[in-house]
Amino acid sequence: MTERRIARFFHELARRVAWPVEVVLTGGAAARLEGGVRPTVDVDFEARARSRRGAAWAALTAAIAEAGH
């Protein structure tokens, strides 16, 4: 996973979500952005939204899936 691909994923996610979401990047992708060279094939993160209920949380989950394709 390159820095460019990580940035592209979050750019695509931001295009799909119209409300504030805090993202905590973890794992190999976080290490990569901090200068690590160990390869990774995915982006591990936690998404924190004000509401985890109903349509907003379902829309966030769908946006994450769409951004990853």
MINUNU-530090 format. One line per 4 residues: number of its first residue (from 1); for each residue x, y, z of N, C-alpha, C. Coordinates in nm, 2 decimals. Layout:
N
NUM	X:Y:Z:X:Y:Z:X:Y:Z | ... $
***
This chain:
69
1	0.09:-0.12:0.00:0.00:0.00:0.00:0.09:0.12:0.00 | 0.07:0.21:-0.10:0.15:0.33:-0.11:0.08:0.44:-0.04 | 0.16:0.55:-0.01:0.10:0.67:0.05:-0.01:0.72:-0.04 | 0.02:0.72:-0.17:-0.08:0.77:-0.27:-0.21:0.69:-0.26 $
5	-0.20:0.56:-0.25:-0.33:0.48:-0.25:-0.40:0.50:-0.12 | -0.33:0.52:-0.01:-0.40:0.55:0.12:-0.47:0.69:0.11 | -0.40:0.79:0.05:-0.46:0.92:0.04:-0.58:0.91:-0.06 | -0.57:0.83:-0.16:-0.68:0.82:-0.26:-0.81:0.76:-0.19 $
9	-0.78:0.66:-0.11:-0.89:0.59:-0.03:-0.97:0.70:0.05 | -0.89:0.77:0.13:-0.96:0.87:0.22:-1.02:0.99:0.14 | -0.96:1.02:0.03:-1.02:1.12:-0.05:-1.16:1.07:-0.11 | -1.16:0.95:-0.15:-1.29:0.90:-0.20:-1.39:0.88:-0.09 $
13	-1.34:0.85:0.03:-1.44:0.84:0.14:-1.49:0.98:0.17 | -1.41:1.08:0.17:-1.45:1.21:0.21:-1.55:1.26:0.10 | -1.54:1.22:-0.02:-1.63:1.27:-0.13:-1.77:1.21:-0.10 | -1.78:1.09:-0.03:-1.90:1.02:-0.01:-1.97:1.05:0.12 $
17	-1.90:1.12:0.21:-1.96:1.14:0.34:-1.97:1.29:0.36 | -2.10:1.34:0.40:-2.13:1.48:0.41:-2.13:1.53:0.55 | -2.08:1.45:0.65:-2.09:1.49:0.78:-1.95:1.46:0.85 | -1.92:1.53:0.96:-1.79:1.50:1.03:-1.77:1.36:1.07 $
21	-1.66:1.31:1.04:-1.62:1.17:1.08:-1.47:1.18:1.12 | -1.44:1.14:1.24:-1.30:1.13:1.29:-1.24:1.00:1.25 | -1.12:0.99:1.19:-1.06:0.87:1.15:-0.93:0.85:1.23 | -0.92:0.73:1.28:-0.79:0.69:1.35:-0.73:0.58:1.27 $
25	-0.62:0.62:1.20:-0.55:0.53:1.12:-0.46:0.44:1.20 | -0.46:0.31:1.18:-0.38:0.21:1.26:-0.31:0.12:1.16 | -0.23:0.03:1.22:-0.17:-0.08:1.14:-0.06:-0.03:1.05 | -0.04:-0.11:0.94:0.06:-0.09:0.85:0.05:0.04:0.77 $
29	-0.07:0.08:0.74:-0.09:0.21:0.67:-0.05:0.33:0.75 | -0.08:0.32:0.88:-0.03:0.43:0.97:0.12:0.43:0.97 | 0.18:0.31:0.98:0.33:0.30:0.99:0.39:0.35:0.86 | 0.32:0.32:0.75:0.37:0.37:0.61:0.38:0.52:0.61 $
33	0.27:0.59:0.66:0.27:0.73:0.66:0.37:0.79:0.75 | 0.41:0.72:0.85:0.52:0.76:0.94:0.66:0.73:0.90 | 0.67:0.67:0.77:0.80:0.64:0.72:0.84:0.50:0.72 | 0.75:0.41:0.77:0.78:0.27:0.77:0.79:0.21:0.63 $
37	0.86:0.10:0.61:0.88:0.04:0.48:0.82:-0.10:0.47 | 0.77:-0.15:0.58:0.71:-0.28:0.58:0.58:-0.28:0.49 | 0.57:-0.37:0.40:0.45:-0.37:0.31:0.32:-0.40:0.38 | 0.21:-0.34:0.33:0.08:-0.38:0.38:-0.02:-0.37:0.26 $
41	-0.13:-0.44:0.27:-0.22:-0.45:0.15:-0.35:-0.39:0.19 | -0.37:-0.34:0.31:-0.50:-0.29:0.35:-0.48:-0.16:0.43 | -0.59:-0.10:0.46:-0.59:0.02:0.54:-0.68:-0.01:0.66 | -0.62:-0.01:0.78:-0.69:-0.04:0.90:-0.72:0.10:0.97 $
45	-0.84:0.12:1.01:-0.87:0.24:1.07:-1.00:0.23:1.15 | -1.02:0.32:1.24:-1.15:0.33:1.32:-1.22:0.46:1.27 | -1.35:0.45:1.25:-1.42:0.57:1.21:-1.51:0.61:1.33 | -1.50:0.73:1.37:-1.58:0.78:1.48:-1.68:0.89:1.43 $
49	-1.81:0.86:1.43:-1.91:0.95:1.39:-2.00:0.99:1.51 | -2.06:1.10:1.50:-2.14:1.14:1.61:-2.26:1.05:1.63 | -2.31:0.99:1.53:-2.42:0.90:1.54:-2.38:0.77:1.48 | -2.41:0.66:1.55:-2.38:0.53:1.50:-2.52:0.46:1.48 $
53	-2.62:0.53:1.47:-2.75:0.48:1.45:-2.81:0.50:1.31 | -2.90:0.41:1.28:-2.98:0.43:1.16:-2.91:0.46:1.03 | -2.97:0.54:0.95:-2.93:0.57:0.82:-2.79:0.63:0.81 | -2.75:0.71:0.91:-2.61:0.78:0.90:-2.50:0.67:0.91 $
57	-2.52:0.58:1.01:-2.41:0.48:1.02:-2.41:0.38:0.90 | -2.53:0.35:0.85:-2.54:0.26:0.73:-2.48:0.33:0.61 | -2.50:0.46:0.60:-2.44:0.53:0.49:-2.29:0.54:0.50 | -2.24:0.56:0.62:-2.09:0.56:0.64:-2.03:0.42:0.60 $
61	-2.10:0.32:0.65:-2.05:0.18:0.62:-2.05:0.16:0.47 | -2.15:0.20:0.40:-2.16:0.19:0.25:-2.05:0.27:0.18 | -2.03:0.39:0.23:-1.92:0.48:0.18:-1.79:0.42:0.19 | -1.76:0.36:0.30:-1.63:0.29:0.32:-1.61:0.18:0.22 $
65	-1.71:0.10:0.20:-1.71:-0.01:0.10:-1.69:0.04:-0.04 | -1.76:0.15:-0.07:-1.75:0.21:-0.21:-1.61:0.27:-0.23 | -1.56:0.34:-0.13:-1.43:0.40:-0.14:-1.32:0.30:-0.16 | -1.33:0.18:-0.11:-1.23:0.08:-0.12:-1.23:0.00:-0.25 $
69	-1.33:0.03:-0.34:-1.33:-0.04:-0.47:-1.28:0.04:-0.58 $
***
